Amino acid sequence: MSGRHQFQELTRDFTPERRRRVGAKKAELAAEMALRELRRAMDLTQQDLADRLQVNQPAVAKLEQRTDMYISSLRSYIESIGGELRIVASFPAGEVAITNFSRVSEEETGTGAEA
């Protein structure tokens, strides 16, 4: 025997409570990913992403290692792998979506007509 088993086989004897805890942990881990892990989960290489972002591969590597970056850079990264960036503040009473960081308007960049 190779020592490999289907996950379903390994968890067959779990109690309903343990299955719930495992499910909650799985959801928690899936909800928290570093950019590199997210890119890999989308089955993309750094070069694939560099091509989409029209930058070189080292720029993607550098972006994935940063702990502080522009929201626009993060948005471009997320959108290039097929996602949508949303900024959400969590409070004990609930969550609030922050809208200040939606697309920069033409007015702010100076490319639009005056209102």
C-alpha positions as CSV (number, residue, x, y, z in Angstrom):
1,M,0.0,0.0,0.0
2,S,1.3,3.4,-0.9
3,G,0.2,5.2,2.2
4,R,-2.1,7.5,0.3
5,H,-5.8,7.7,1.1
6,Q,-8.7,9.7,-0.1
7,F,-9.4,12.6,2.3
8,Q,-13.0,11.4,2.5
9,E,-11.8,8.0,3.7
10,L,-9.6,9.6,6.4
11,T,-12.5,11.7,7.7
12,R,-15.1,9.0,7.5
13,D,-15.2,8.5,11.3
14,F,-15.3,12.2,12.3
15,T,-18.1,13.3,14.5
16,P,-20.5,15.9,13.1
17,E,-18.9,18.5,15.5
18,R,-15.4,17.7,14.3
19,R,-16.6,17.9,10.6
20,R,-18.0,21.3,11.4
21,R,-14.7,22.5,13.0
22,V,-12.7,21.1,10.0
23,G,-15.1,22.9,7.6
24,A,-14.8,26.2,9.6
25,K,-11.0,25.9,9.6
26,K,-11.0,25.2,5.8
27,A,-13.1,28.2,5.1
28,E,-10.8,30.4,7.3
29,L,-7.7,29.2,5.5
30,A,-9.3,29.8,2.1
31,A,-10.3,33.3,3.2
32,E,-6.8,34.2,4.1
33,M,-4.2,33.8,1.4
34,A,-1.0,35.6,0.6
35,L,-0.9,37.0,-3.0
36,R,1.5,34.2,-4.1
37,E,-0.8,31.5,-2.8
38,L,-3.8,33.2,-4.4
39,R,-2.0,33.3,-7.8
40,R,-1.0,29.6,-7.4
41,A,-4.6,28.7,-6.5
42,M,-5.6,30.3,-9.8
43,D,-3.0,28.1,-11.6
44,L,-0.9,31.0,-12.8
45,T,2.8,31.5,-12.9
46,Q,4.5,34.8,-12.1
47,Q,5.3,35.1,-15.8
48,D,1.6,34.6,-16.7
49,L,0.7,37.4,-14.4
50,A,3.5,39.6,-15.6
51,D,2.2,39.2,-19.1
52,R,-1.3,40.2,-18.0
53,L,0.0,43.2,-16.0
54,Q,2.4,44.2,-18.8
55,V,5.4,44.2,-16.4
56,N,8.4,41.8,-16.1
57,Q,8.4,38.7,-13.9
58,P,10.7,40.2,-11.2
59,A,8.1,43.0,-10.7
60,V,5.5,40.4,-9.9
61,A,7.9,38.6,-7.5
62,K,8.6,41.9,-5.8
63,L,4.9,42.8,-5.5
64,E,4.1,39.4,-4.0
65,Q,6.6,40.0,-1.2
66,R,5.5,43.6,-0.3
67,T,3.7,44.2,2.9
68,D,2.8,47.7,2.0
69,M,1.6,48.7,-1.5
70,Y,-0.7,51.1,-3.4
71,I,-4.3,50.0,-3.5
72,S,-4.2,50.5,-7.3
73,S,-1.4,48.0,-7.5
74,L,-3.3,45.5,-5.5
75,R,-6.4,46.1,-7.5
76,S,-4.5,45.5,-10.8
77,Y,-3.1,42.3,-9.4
78,I,-6.4,41.0,-8.2
79,E,-8.2,41.9,-11.4
80,S,-5.5,40.3,-13.6
81,I,-6.3,37.0,-12.0
82,G,-10.0,37.4,-12.4
83,G,-11.1,38.9,-9.1
84,E,-12.5,42.1,-7.8
85,L,-10.9,44.0,-4.9
86,R,-13.2,45.1,-2.1
87,I,-12.0,46.9,1.0
88,V,-14.0,45.9,4.1
89,A,-13.7,47.2,7.6
90,S,-14.7,44.7,10.3
91,F,-16.2,45.9,13.6
92,P,-17.8,43.9,16.5
93,A,-21.2,45.1,15.2
94,G,-20.6,44.0,11.6
95,E,-18.7,44.8,8.4
96,V,-18.7,48.0,6.3
97,A,-17.5,48.2,2.7
98,I,-15.2,51.2,2.2
99,T,-16.0,52.9,-1.1
100,N,-13.3,55.5,-1.2
101,F,-11.0,53.0,-3.0
102,S,-13.2,52.2,-5.9
103,R,-11.9,53.2,-9.3
104,V,-10.1,56.6,-9.4
105,S,-12.5,58.9,-11.1
106,E,-11.5,60.9,-14.2
107,E,-11.9,64.0,-12.2
108,E,-9.3,63.0,-9.7
109,T,-6.8,62.1,-12.5
110,G,-7.4,65.3,-14.4
111,T,-8.5,63.4,-17.5
112,G,-12.3,64.2,-17.3
113,A,-14.4,67.2,-18.1
114,E,-15.0,69.6,-15.3
115,A,-18.2,69.1,-13.5
